[in-house]
Amino acid sequence: MTIDQFNFAGKKAFVRVDFNVPLDENFNITDDTRMRAALPTLKKILADGGSVIIGSHLGRPKGVTEKYSLKHILKHLDELLGIEVQFANDCMGEEAAAKAAALQPGEALLLENLRFYAEEEGKPRGLADDATDEEKAAAKKAVKESQKEFTKKLASYADCYVNDAFGTAHRAHASTALIAKYFDKDHKMFGYLMEKEVKAVDKVLNDIHRPFTAIMGGSKVSSKIEIIENLLNKVDNLIITGGMTYTFTKAQGGKIGLSICEDDKLDLALELMQKAKEKGVNLVLATDAKIADSFSNDANTQFCKVNEIPDGWEGLDIGPESEKLFADVIKGSKTILWNGPTGVFEFENFTHGSRSVGEAIVEATKNGAFSLVGGGDSVACVNKFGLASGVSYVSTGGGALLEAIEGKVLPGIAAINE
């Protein structure tokens, strides 16, 4: 069942959204992108004459925590939806059940943070550091058993289930996957955001127009091994950039000064280069770097060969040679995936490389390429540089997108498709 096919008139819909938005010290929302992304789904249900029970997490609380209460976002949600959204101070209990039961067509109810309960994630809490294996196993069994009741209770509030939280689709949590078992295939569906995310990932991995180029940034090779290995079976060009650059450079005998490096992954870097060669993948690494004499926006800087960084200096971005090298590869591509900046883009003096990559992707997109940008830092990049509207799709899911790229089946998606 798709959301467009379903008529919500007179129905109560439990909608799992991802309202895990950043808040400042005064609980003001500093970026409401995730909230705005869910509006088409919520508004469709309300416009049909349905009512919505909205479930989300916020942060990683270890129990009830004022800092992570969803009441802080309630006023802004009212403004975005144009109605007064009701609030349940506890996602379980009599109040939530009564408010859900009393909802009228066109009304909305926001439940308190689902992760205030250990049952949402299915992980025990409060175990002593010296807990025995038996105690850990017993605690895990207990929370798994109570998770069933928790999930059943959430499901009981509604007639249908809509998952619009791609950012948590890689988690087999109560509200993102387990709840779907309580609804038949005609009463569970993706929201509009999830639909778009699933289609975008499917297109970039399975409907490939070549050449296919992936740009992988980030500081650690270790966190991207599975992604890189999966991509080596799919891409024509793999640009490895960001902090990973220096692990690959050192592995080849280069001098990297104080640049970030995983010394225990040097052999792995060489293995990945060999695999790329065997598979005919053009693995592209930076040839020059913008280096600094300290990790600071105000540091002294210069450009040098990436494998000739002097002692006491560290690479914080790519240099002009690498910018041109990367841009040429990107502009010649028809499918593009970007995950991770080229440098420390949080510092204004080290944004140039990431901006040049973003601009090359926008140009390639204008010329007919399909471009998917995902992962928190890459999304922050395109938003910072005002380039988001120039790419084909900007994913809201960080970890979920990366696991999809690794080739894993995401529980939140599988639960709807079952």
C-alpha positions in Angstrom: 0.0 0.0 0.0 1.3 3.5 -0.8 0.3 6.6 1.1 -1.3 8.1 -2.1 -3.5 5.1 -2.5 -4.7 5.1 1.1 -7.7 7.2 2.2 -7.2 8.3 5.9 -10.7 9.6 6.3 -11.9 8.6 9.8 -8.7 6.7 10.5 -6.1 7.2 13.2 -2.6 6.9 11.9 0.5 6.2 14.0 3.2 8.1 12.2 6.8 7.5 13.1 8.8 10.6 12.2 12.4 11.6 12.9 12.1 14.8 14.9 15.6 14.3 16.4 16.4 18.0 15.8 19.3 20.0 17.3 18.3 22.3 20.2 20.4 25.1 21.7 20.9 25.6 25.5 17.5 27.4 25.7 15.7 24.5 23.9 15.3 26.5 20.6 15.4 24.5 17.5 18.5 25.4 15.5 17.6 23.4 12.3 14.1 22.2 11.6 14.9 20.4 8.4 13.7 17.0 9.7 10.4 18.5 10.9 9.7 20.2 7.6 10.6 17.0 5.8 7.7 15.2 7.5 5.0 17.8 6.8 3.7 16.4 3.4 2.9 13.1 5.1 1.3 14.6 8.2 -0.7 17.1 6.1 -2.0 14.5 3.7 -3.4 12.4 6.5 -5.1 15.5 8.1 -6.4 16.7 4.8 -8.0 13.3 4.1 -9.9 13.7 7.4 -7.7 11.4 9.4 -6.0 12.1 12.7 -2.3 11.6 13.5 -0.5 10.2 16.5 3.1 11.3 16.1 5.9 9.3 17.6 9.6 10.2 17.6 12.8 10.1 19.6 15.1 13.0 20.5 18.7 12.4 21.5 19.9 9.4 23.4 18.3 9.6 26.8 18.8 7.0 29.5 15.4 7.4 31.0 13.2 10.5 31.4 15.3 13.6 30.8 14.0 17.2 30.6 16.7 18.0 28.1 15.2 15.5 25.6 11.5 16.2 26.1 9.6 16.6 22.8 7.5 19.3 24.5 10.3 21.7 23.5 9.4 21.3 19.8 5.6 21.4 20.3 5.1 25.1 19.7 7.1 25.0 16.4 5.2 21.9 15.3 1.9 23.8 15.9 3.3 26.6 13.6 4.4 24.2 10.9 1.1 22.2 10.8 -1.1 25.3 11.3 -3.1 23.5 14.1 -2.7 23.1 17.9 -1.1 19.8 18.4 -2.0 18.0 21.6 0.8 16.5 23.7 0.9 13.3 25.8 3.4 13.6 28.7 4.1 9.9 28.5 4.0 7.8 25.3 2.6 4.9 27.5 -0.1 5.1 30.2 -3.7 6.1 30.5 -3.2 9.7 29.3 -1.7 8.8 25.9 -4.3 6.1 25.3 -7.2 8.4 26.3 -5.9 11.3 24.1 -5.4 9.0 21.1 -8.8 7.5 21.5 -10.4 11.0 21.7 -8.7 12.3 18.6 -11.1 13.7 16.0 -10.5 14.0 12.3 -8.0 16.7 11.5 -6.4 16.6 15.0 -2.9 15.6 15.9 -1.2 14.2 19.1 2.5 14.3 19.7 3.7 11.5 22.1 6.6 12.1 24.5 10.0 10.9 23.5 9.8 7.1 22.8 13.3 6.5 23.9 12.4 7.5 27.5 11.5 3.8 27.6 14.3 1.2 27.2 11.8 -0.9 25.4 11.9 1.4 22.3 15.5 0.3 21.6 15.2 -3.1 23.3 18.4 -2.5 25.3 18.7 -2.9 29.0 19.6 0.2 31.1 21.1 0.7 34.5 23.3 -2.3 34.6 26.3 -2.1 36.9 29.7 -1.9 35.3 30.6 -5.1 37.0 27.4 -7.0 36.0 28.0 -10.7 35.2 27.2 -12.2 31.8 24.2 -13.9 33.4 22.9 -10.6 34.8 23.4 -9.0 31.4 21.5 -11.9 29.6 18.7 -11.7 32.2 18.3 -8.0 31.8 18.3 -8.3 28.0 15.7 -11.0 28.1 13.5 -8.9 30.4 13.6 -5.8 28.2 12.9 -7.9 25.1 9.8 -9.4 26.8 8.5 -6.0 27.9 9.3 -4.6 24.5 6.4 -6.7 23.0 3.9 -5.1 25.4 5.3 -1.7 24.7 5.1 -2.2 20.9 1.6 -3.6 21.2 0.4 -0.6 23.2 1.8 1.9 20.6 0.0 -0.1 17.8 -3.3 -0.1 19.8 -3.6 3.7 19.4 -4.1 3.6 15.7 -5.8 2.0 12.7 -2.8 2.2 10.4 1.0 2.7 10.6 3.1 5.1 8.5 6.9 5.1 8.7 8.4 8.4 7.6 11.6 8.2 9.6 14.3 7.1 7.2 17.0 8.4 9.6 16.1 5.5 11.9 15.2 2.9 9.3 18.4 0.9 10.1 17.3 0.3 13.6 15.0 -2.6 14.5 13.3 -0.6 17.3 9.8 -0.9 18.5 8.3 2.1 16.6 10.5 1.7 13.5 10.1 -1.9 12.7 8.4 -4.2 15.3 5.1 -2.2 15.3 4.5 -2.9 11.7 3.7 -6.6 12.5 0.5 -5.4 14.2 -0.9 -4.1 10.8 -1.7 -6.0 7.7 -0.1 -5.0 4.4 -3.0 -2.7 3.5 -2.7 -0.7 6.7 1.1 -0.1 6.8 3.0 2.1 4.4 5.9 4.5 3.9 5.4 8.2 4.3 6.4 10.5 1.4 9.9 11.2 2.8 10.6 7.4 3.2 9.3 6.8 -0.3 11.6 9.4 -1.7 14.6 8.1 0.3 14.0 4.5 -0.7 13.7 5.4 -4.4 16.8 7.6 -4.3 19.0 4.9 -2.7 17.6 2.3 -5.1 18.3 4.5 -8.1 21.9 5.2 -7.1 22.7 1.6 -6.3 20.5 -0.3 -8.8 19.5 2.0 -11.7 23.0 3.1 -12.5 23.8 5.4 -15.5 27.6 5.3 -16.1 30.1 6.5 -15.3 29.2 6.1 -11.6 31.3 8.1 -9.2 31.3 7.9 -5.4 33.0 10.6 -3.3 33.8 9.2 0.2 35.1 11.6 2.8 35.4 11.3 6.6 38.3 10.9 9.0 38.4 7.1 9.4 38.9 4.3 6.9 37.7 1.9 9.6 34.2 3.4 9.6 33.9 3.2 5.9 35.4 -0.2 5.1 32.1 -2.0 4.3 30.8 0.9 2.2 34.0 1.2 0.2 34.1 -2.6 -0.4 30.5 -2.6 -1.6 31.0 0.4 -3.8 34.0 -1.2 -5.5 31.5 -3.7 -7.0 29.4 -0.9 -8.4 31.4 2.3 -9.2 33.6 3.3 -12.1 35.4 6.0 -10.1 35.9 6.2 -6.3 37.2 9.4 -4.9 38.6 8.9 -1.4 39.0 12.2 0.4 38.9 13.9 3.9 41.0 12.5 6.7 41.1 9.1 5.0 43.5 10.6 2.5 46.4 10.6 4.9 46.1 6.9 5.8 46.2 6.0 2.1 49.1 8.4 1.6 51.2 7.1 4.5 50.5 3.5 3.4 52.2 4.4 0.1 55.3 5.8 1.9 54.3 9.4 1.9 55.2 12.0 4.5 52.0 13.3 6.2 53.3 15.4 9.1 50.8 15.6 11.9 47.8 14.8 9.6 45.2 12.4 11.0 46.0 8.8 10.3 45.0 5.3 11.3 48.3 3.6 11.6 46.7 0.2 12.1 44.8 0.5 8.8 47.8 1.1 6.5 47.7 -2.5 5.2 44.0 -2.3 4.7 44.4 0.9 2.6 46.8 -0.9 0.3 44.4 -3.9 0.1 41.6 -1.6 -1.0 43.8 0.0 -3.6 44.7 -3.4 -4.9 41.0 -4.5 -5.0 40.1 -1.3 -6.9 42.8 -2.1 -9.5 41.6 -5.7 -9.8 38.0 -4.6 -10.4 39.0 -1.9 -12.9 37.8 0.9 -10.6 39.6 4.3 -10.9 40.5 5.1 -7.3 41.2 8.8 -7.1 43.2 10.3 -4.2 44.3 13.9 -3.6 47.7 14.9 -5.0 48.0 18.1 -3.0 46.8 19.5 0.3 46.1 22.7 2.1 48.1 22.3 5.3 48.1 24.2 8.6 50.6 24.5 11.5 47.8 24.0 14.0 44.2 22.6 14.1 42.6 26.1 13.9 40.8 28.4 11.5 43.5 31.0 12.2 46.5 28.8 11.6 49.2 29.6 9.1 48.6 27.8 5.9 50.3 26.7 2.7 49.8 24.2 -0.2 52.1 21.3 -0.8 52.2 17.8 -2.3 50.0 15.5 -0.2 53.0 13.1 0.3 55.4 15.9 1.3 53.8 17.5 4.3 56.5 18.9 6.6 56.9 17.9 10.2 54.6 20.0 12.5 52.0 20.6 9.8 48.8 18.8 9.0 46.5 18.5 6.0 43.1 20.1 6.7 41.8 20.3 3.1 42.6 19.4 -0.5 44.6 21.8 -2.7 43.9 23.3 -6.1 45.4 20.5 -8.1 43.1 18.0 -6.3 40.1 20.2 -6.7 40.6 20.2 -10.5 41.3 16.4 -10.5 38.1 15.6 -8.6 36.0 18.1 -10.5 37.0 16.6 -13.9 36.0 13.1 -12.7 32.7 14.4 -11.3 31.7 16.4 -14.3 32.2 13.4 -16.5 29.8 11.3 -14.4 26.2 10.3 -14.9 25.5 8.9 -11.4 27.1 10.6 -8.3 27.1 9.7 -4.6 28.7 12.1 -2.1 29.3 11.2 1.5 31.8 13.2 3.5 33.6 16.5 3.0 37.1 17.0 1.7 38.4 18.8 4.7 37.6 20.5 8.0 34.7 22.5 6.4 33.6 23.7 9.9 36.6 26.1 9.6 35.9 28.8 7.0 39.5 28.7 5.7 39.2 25.0 4.9 35.9 25.0 3.0 37.2 25.5 -0.5 37.7 21.9 -1.4 34.3 20.8 -0.3 32.7 23.7 -2.0 34.4 22.9 -5.3 33.2 19.3 -5.1 29.7 20.5 -4.4 29.8 22.9 -7.3 31.1 20.2 -9.7 28.2 17.9 -8.6 25.7 20.7 -9.3 27.3 21.2 -12.8 27.1 17.5 -13.5 23.5 17.4 -12.3 22.6 20.2 -14.7 24.1 18.1 -17.5 21.8 15.2 -16.7 23.6 13.3 -13.9 21.6 11.8 -10.9 23.3 13.0 -7.7 22.6 11.8 -4.2 24.2 13.6 -1.2 23.9 12.0 2.2 25.5 11.8 5.6 25.4 14.6 8.1 28.5 16.5 7.1 27.8 16.4 3.4 24.3 17.6 3.9 25.6 20.4 6.1 28.1 21.2 3.3 25.5 21.6 0.5 23.2 23.6 2.9 26.1 25.8 4.0 27.1 26.6 0.4 23.5 27.0 -0.8 23.9 24.1 -3.3 21.2 21.7 -2.0 18.7 22.8 -4.7 21.2 22.0 -7.4 21.6 18.3 -6.7 19.1 15.5 -7.4 18.5 14.4 -3.9 19.7 15.3 -0.4 19.2 12.4 2.0 18.0 13.0 5.6 19.4 9.6 6.8 23.0 9.4 8.0 23.5 5.9 9.4 20.5 4.5 7.5 21.9 5.8 4.2 25.4 4.4 4.9 24.0 0.9 5.8 21.9 0.9 2.6 25.0 1.7 0.6 26.8 -1.1 2.4 24.1 -3.4 0.9 22.3 -4.1 4.2 18.6 -4.6 4.4 17.2 -1.9 6.6 14.7 -3.3 9.2 12.4 -0.2 8.9 12.0 -0.8 5.2 11.7 -4.6 5.4 8.9 -4.3 8.0 6.7 -2.4 5.6 7.5 -4.6 2.6 6.8 -7.9 4.4 
